[in-house]
Amino acid sequence: MTRLNRFLLLSLLLVCAIACYVAGSHTGALALILLGAALELAFWVGLFRRPKRS
């Protein structure tokens, strides 16, 4: 995966997580808050994962 693709994917994960947190806190939907937490976790795991060496 190129650096640009990784950056775009991580940016998309972070934006989606923030959107889920905002929608969940506004409507009180626990499912959206949990989805936001899962997306944020995926962001942090993807951010700190070491790239494979070929």
C-alpha positions in Angstrom: 0.0 0.0 0.0 1.5 3.3 -1.0 1.9 6.1 1.5 -0.8 8.2 -0.2 -3.4 5.4 -0.1 -2.6 4.7 3.6 -2.9 8.4 4.4 -6.3 8.7 2.6 -7.6 5.5 4.3 -6.6 6.7 7.7 -8.0 10.1 7.1 -11.3 8.6 6.0 -11.4 6.4 9.1 -10.9 9.4 11.3 -13.5 11.5 9.6 -16.1 8.7 9.8 -15.3 8.2 13.5 -15.8 11.8 14.3 -19.0 11.9 12.3 -20.3 8.8 14.2 -19.4 10.4 17.5 -21.2 13.7 16.6 -24.4 11.9 15.3 -24.4 9.5 18.2 -24.1 12.2 20.8 -26.7 14.4 19.1 -29.3 11.6 18.8 -28.3 9.6 21.9 -27.8 6.5 19.8 -25.3 4.2 21.6 -24.8 2.2 18.4 -23.3 5.2 16.6 -21.0 6.0 19.5 -19.8 2.4 19.6 -19.3 2.4 15.8 -17.3 5.6 16.2 -15.1 4.0 18.8 -14.5 1.0 16.6 -13.5 3.3 13.7 -11.2 5.2 16.0 -9.6 2.0 17.1 -9.0 1.0 13.5 -7.4 4.4 12.9 -5.0 4.1 15.8 -4.1 0.5 14.9 -3.5 1.5 11.3 -1.5 4.6 12.3 1.0 2.7 14.4 1.3 -0.5 12.4 4.7 -1.1 11.0 4.9 -1.7 7.2 5.9 -5.1 6.0 9.4 -5.4 4.5 9.7 -7.4 1.4 
